[in-house]
Amino acid sequence: MPGSPHSHDAPAHVPVLLQPLLRAVAPVHGVWVDGTFGAGGYTRGLLAAGAGRVIAIDRDPLAFRMAESWIGDFAGRIDCVEDVFSSLDCHAQDVDGVVLDLGVSSMQLDQAERGFSFSRDGPLDMRMSQSGRSAADLVAELDEADLAEILYVYGEERASRRIARAIVRARAQTPITRTRQLSEIVESCLPRRRPGQSHPATRSFQALRIAVNDEYAELVGGLEAAERALRPGGKLAVVTFHSVDDRIVKRFLQARTDTGGGGSRHAPDRPQRAPQFTQAIRKAIGPDDDELAANPRARSARLRVAERTDAPPGQSDARSLGMPTLKGG
Ligand SMILES: C[S@@+](CC[C@H](N)C(=O)[O-])C[C@H]1O[C@@H](n2cnc3c(N)ncnc32)[C@H](O)[C@@H]1O
């Protein structure tokens, strides 16, 4: 190995499932895309494992600013690109691998002023890219039915209508601009939390974050962009934290590894087509006991890995991927 991920002045961030990922995509060489640079843990891990160069993408400009203290140590081996990963194929072609580690970084979550956290008061923002409509804008502008739909579809919040009604009532008195305001409104609509239950605002905050960052469309777009960018034999590795995200990745890979043949001999013949990916391991890989003990946040992390074939890219259909979609589109 050309060096360890800790040989440079790296932040103390612990990347989730990094070692299982590196094992699953070994041997690592050539050019890789890290579509979710974050604190750079995967990028450093890939370079240490043998990648010659990493095209590091993040939609959050702050991610690259935070890496300024160490990124120069890898001069010429990391290209930083501020963009969404659904456009990754505009920045890289014929690459040897693509990694996506979905969700918010702990850096984003821990900074109150980014507005992702219900437990730290801050502006109600939640924009990873720090541009476009913020959570405060959605909460101020959407009508009650649209708010309820977002809470229900993206947050699986059963009290969605009650919460949307309370938001509309509260914003008529005072604009809702702080995370604490929203969190208190949600709490006032739900029964008191029992020990061991998650915070009552968890689902509503998740729903707004998904809407603000258009996360499901980004995920499907990212998988398709990776498919367009990978060379035959190139590896795709995706880490998710939520079952809905994992289901989308699983169904995408199922569809892309299926030849379209088989099925019932009584069913009409489906045309045979070449699969875009193969999968040596079909099951999702989770953290082992050591990683769980060291990092309980890894509990729900799931890794899926696939290898690109030379078949042309396929088509996706949001519904068959199980992507939650709002009625409006
Ligand atoms: C969980 S963190 C990645 C952590 C990283 N693997 C590490 O080791 O430090 C996710 C990062 O992906 C970024 N991100 C999320 N969705 C994105 C998208 N659609 N396009 C580009 N970056 C995205 C977030 O801004 C965040 O920095």
The ligand as an ORCA input file, in Angstrom:
! r2SCAN-3c Opt
* xyz 0 1
  C     -21.926     10.811      4.509
  S     -21.021     12.126      3.845
  C     -19.658     11.363      3.066
  C     -18.533     11.078      4.000
  C     -17.278     10.608      3.263
  N     -17.437      9.298      2.676
  C     -16.093     10.617      4.204
  O     -15.450      9.563      4.360
  O     -15.792     11.657      4.781
  C     -21.976     12.623      2.483
  C     -21.434     13.805      1.706
  O     -22.044     13.746      0.426
  C     -22.456     15.006      0.033
  N     -23.602     14.800     -0.845
  C     -24.822     14.305     -0.521
  N     -25.604     14.240     -1.600
  C     -24.862     14.686     -2.631
  C     -25.110     14.843     -4.027
  N     -26.302     14.542     -4.555
  N     -24.123     15.304     -4.815
  C     -22.899     15.622     -4.283
  N     -22.611     15.510     -2.970
  C     -23.575     15.044     -2.158
  C     -22.803     15.747      1.301
  O     -22.650     17.142      1.102
  C     -21.780     15.165      2.266
  O     -20.633     15.959      2.323
*
